[in-house]
Amino acid sequence: MNNDRLKKWALISEIIGGIAVVVSLVFLILEIKHNTRESKLNTQAIEISVYNDLISNIMSINENIIEEGDFAEIVVKANSGEELSETEALRYGSQLMNLLRHGDVAYFQYKKDAIDADRLLSIIAIIRAKFKTNHSKEIWIGVKDGEAFDREYLNYLDNYFKEDAIKDPSIFLKKRKKNPKE
């Protein structure tokens, strides 16, 4: 009888142990789901933060045009193809270099999966819009073969500029006139 009783308790113990294993597995599955959800939310928060930083940067670049009235005039002159003085060309060129740096940061973040392709393209669209003047063309020609930016980024951007030139060859064919005052 002791043997039967012992077998009965062993069977009950096995059943309880099996139930404990199943409960542990269910708990583990729920914990993994929770952690996965938390990980996705953290990734989204990082993406949002990175994109907000990019937008903040572009807004800072644009503030130059808004806050400094004479700089807005420089941009209008450059966009209309008028000749810029040496000082104006330096200021305008600095803004374009800041814009290129902004794109470089966005491209880096894209490569690191911090932003998606659509976000990168929205930044590149801003750069493409600004690099259609004679002044910006000259800056691009000087920058594209230099070492100030990531080579992969420059090649990426250059492909878009070539695409723009195919659509409007005058963008990259016009020669800048010399200012008679210089």
N, C-alpha and C positions, 0 to 999 in steps of 0.2 A: 504494500500500500504506500509506503514511503516513496517507492520508485515511481508509482503513478502520480503521486502528489508532486514530486520533483519534476516530472515531465510536464505536468500541467503548468507549473510555475515557469518553467523554461519556455514553454509555448507562449504564455502570457507575456513574458519578458521580451521575447522575439517580436511579438505583435506590437508591444509598446515601443520597442526600439525602432521598428519599421515606421511606425507612425511618427516618431520623433524625427527620423531621417526625412520623411516626406514634408513635415512641417518646416524643418530647417531648409529644405530645398525651395519651398514656396516662399519663405522669408527671404532667402538669397535672391530668388528671381525678382521679387518686389524691390529689393534693395538695388539690384542692378538696373532695373527700369528707372528707379528714382535717380540714381547717379547719372544715368545716360541723359535723362531729362535735364538735370542740373548742368551737366557738361554742355549740352546744346544751348541752354540759356546763357551760360558763361561765354560761350563762343559768340553768340549773337550780341551780347553786351560789349564784347571786345570789338566786334565789327562795327557796331554803332559808334563806339567811342573813337575808333580810328577814323571813320568817315566824318564824324563831327570835327575832329582835328583838321582833316583835309579842308572841309568847308570853312572852318575858322581861318585857316591859312589863306584861302582864296579871297575871303572877305577882307582880310588884312591887306592883301595886294590891291584889291579894288578900292580900299579906303584912300589910297594915295590919290586916285583920280577924283574921288568925291570931295575929300577934305582940302586938297591943295588945288585951288582953281587954276593956277598956271600949269600944273601937270596935266589937267584935263585938256588944256589947250595944246600941249605937246602931243598928246595922244591923237587929238583931232588932226593936227598937222601931219603926223606920221601916217595916219589912216588915209589922208587925202593925197599922200605922195609928196607933200611939200618938203622942202629941205629943212633939216634941223640943224641948229647951231651945235657946236661941239658939246656944250653943257647939256643941251636938250637931248642930244643923241646919247650921252652918258646916262642921263636919268631914265630915258625911255629904255635903253638897253638893260639897265639894272632891273627895271620892272620885268622885262621879258626873261631875264636870267632867273629872277625869283619865281616866275611862272614855270620855267623849265625845271627848276629845283622842286617845285611843288609836284610836278608831274613825275619826277624821279622818285620822290617819296611815295607817291601813289603806286607807281610801278613796282617798287620794292615791296610795299604792303600787299599788292596783288600776288607777287611771286611767293610770298609767305602765307598766302591764303587768308590774310586779314580782311581783304575786301574782295568782292567778286568782279567778274569781267565787266558787268554793266556799270559798276561804280567807276572802274578804271576808265572806261570809254567816256563817261560823263566828264571826267577831268581832262582827258585827251581832247575832247571836243572843244573845250575852252582854249586850250593851247593852239589847236588847229585854227581856231577863229582869229587868234591874235597874230599868227605867223603867216599872214597873207600880204603884208606890205613890203615895200622895197627895203625898209630899215630892218624889219624882222628877218627878211630873207638873208641879208648880209650877216646878221648875228648868227642865224642858223648855220650858214656856210662855215663860219668861224668855229662854231661849237661842235658840229657833228663829227669832226675828225679829231677833236681834242680829248683830253683826259679828265675833264671836270665832272663828267657824268658816267654812269654805268654804261658800258658799251652796248649791252643788250637793249637797254632802254633807248639809247640813241638810234639803234637800228630799227627798233619797233616804231619810234616816232618818225623816223625818216621814211618808212614805208607809207605812213599816212600822208606825209608831205608830198611824196612822189605821186600818190593817188590824187591829191589836190591839184598837183601840177598837170596831171593828165587831163583832169576836168577843166582846168583853166591854165594853160601853158604860160600865159602872160605873167603869172605869179612868179615864176622862176626864170623868166627870160628878160624882163625889163632891166635896164641898166640905170643906176642911180645917177642923176645929174649932179654935177659939181655946183656948189653954191658960189656964185661969183664973188661974194664977200669974203670967202675963205682964202 
